[in-house]
Amino acid sequence: MNENGSANGSTPETMIRLENLTKVFPGQEQAAVDDLSMEIPKGEIVVFVGPSGCGKTTTMKMINRVIEPSSGRIFLEGEDVTKVNADKLRRRMGYVIQQIGLFPHLTIADNIATVPKMLGWDKKRISERTDELLETVGMDVSYRDRYPKELSGGQRQRVGVARAMAADPPVLLMDEPFGAIDPITRDRLQNEFLRLQQEIKKTIIFVTHDIDEAIKMGDRIAILRTQSRIAQYDTPERILTDPADEFVEDFIGSGASIKRLSLSRVRDIKTADWPVATFSEGRDAVHQLLGDSGKDHVLLLDNRRRPKRWVSRDDLAHGGSLEEAGWPAVAIVEKESSLYNVLDTMITSYKGSAIVVNDEGRYEGIVDFEAVLEAINTMRPTEQEQPVSPEVSGGATGQGS
C-alpha cells in the first residue's frame, strides 16, 4: 500500500462523503455527533472505533438514515442522499448487526431473500442468488430450509452477512458484527470475511469498540472522541507508528509493535520447510524421513492431508499404530490468520510453531518463530517514513484534535 493508502498508487475513489454531519437527540443539549466531515474510499473497510458512547454507532446509522441527521449532508457515489427516500437508500446498503437480527419465523432462504423480494426479483433469480450466497459464506445449500434456531451463533452470523449482500449493495454497514461470538469462532469469521472482501471489494463501514479488531479488519481506522470528533483517521500502520496525540496513544494501549503483527497475514510470509508424511506411508518410511530431514519431529497427515500427529524417534520406537503415536497436531492456523494470532498460537503450542492449513483443513506449511521474527524486522519503520493521512475535515488528525 502506498502513502495515500491506495494499492495502485492513485488516490482512492470516494464512495461516501459526510459533510458537517450533526445529530442532536430530542431533549439533549449536547450533540451526539458534532459537525463530522470525512470521506470513505470505495472498496475499503473503514472502521469506526472509540470509547463507549462516543457516537460511532449513531454516525453509522445516520449514513443509511436509520437515524436522521439533524443537519449536514450525506453523499453516496457523488449523489446527495440526505433527502431521498430512506427505504430506497437502505436497499443500497447491506446492514449487519451484533445480534444478527434474523427473522426467527422465516427459513434461512427466506431471510436471505428479504431485500430481493422487496425489489421484485423473480423466484428463480432469488433462489439462485440464495444458493450462491450460502456457498460464498461457507455454508452448504442444505441449510436453506432450516430456521435460525437450528443454527449455531457463527452460522447465524454467516447468514446475516449473506442477507446483507443479497441485493449486491455497494456498501455494507457492520455494527459490532462479531461481538457476541466466542473468541475462536470470532477469529475464524473475521478471517473468512477478510478473505471474502478480497473477492467482493465492497465499501464497508465497520463499528467496533475493540482496537485489536479495528487493526485487523480495517484498511483505515477512524479513532473517535466523544461526539464522533475524529482524533485520527488513518491507515492502521500509521496509527500504530505515529499516533496523533495522547488520546490515540492511550486508546491503542501498550504493545504497539506487537499489534503491528495484526497487519500481516500468514499468506504474506514464507512458510518453513518441514518433513511431513501420511499414515499410509508406514512407520519405516516415516523413520527414514525423520533421519533424512535433520528435524526432531515429523508431522503426520491423514489421507486427506489434514494434520493429525507430531511424532519423534522415541514415539516411533514405542510401537503401536501411527494414528496414536506422538502428540496431537494442535496450533493450527489459516492463511488469513494474522501473525499476531499466529504468535499467540505458537506460544501456547508445545512445538513452538503453527501448522498452516487451507480452508478445507489441508496442510499448507509450517510457520516458526524465525518467520515471525523476520516479519517483525521488515515492519520496523525507517526514519524516512513520513505518515500521510487521507483528507478529513480538520487536517491530518481530523476534528477535535
Secondary structure as UniProt FT lines:
FT   TURN            3..4
FT   TURN            7..8
FT   STRAND          14..23
FT   TURN            26..27
FT   STRAND          33..41
FT   TURN            42..43
FT   STRAND          45..49
FT   TURN            52..53
FT   HELIX           56..63
FT   TURN            64..65
FT   STRAND          71..76
FT   TURN            77..78
FT   STRAND          79..80
FT   HELIX           86..90
FT   TURN            91..92
FT   STRAND          93..97
FT   TURN            98..99
FT   TURN            104..105
FT   HELIX           108..112
FT   HELIX           114..118
FT   TURN            119..120
FT   HELIX           123..136
FT   TURN            137..138
FT   HELIX           141..145
FT   HELIX           148..150
FT   HELIX           153..164
FT   TURN            165..167
FT   STRAND          171..175
FT   TURN            177..180
FT   HELIX           183..200
FT   STRAND          203..208
FT   HELIX           211..217
FT   STRAND          220..224
FT   HELIX           226..228
FT   STRAND          230..234
FT   HELIX           236..241
FT   HELIX           246..252
FT   HELIX           256..259
FT   HELIX           260..263
FT   HELIX           266..268
FT   STRAND          276..278
FT   HELIX           279..281
FT   HELIX           283..293
FT   STRAND          298..301
FT   TURN            303..304
FT   STRAND          307..311
FT   HELIX           313..317
FT   HELIX           322..324
FT   STRAND          327..328
FT   STRAND          332..334
FT   TURN            335..336
FT   HELIX           339..347
FT   TURN            350..351
FT   STRAND          353..357
FT   TURN            359..360
FT   STRAND          363..368
FT   HELIX           369..379
FT   TURN            383..384
FT   TURN            393..394
FT   TURN            396..397
FT   TURN            399..400
//
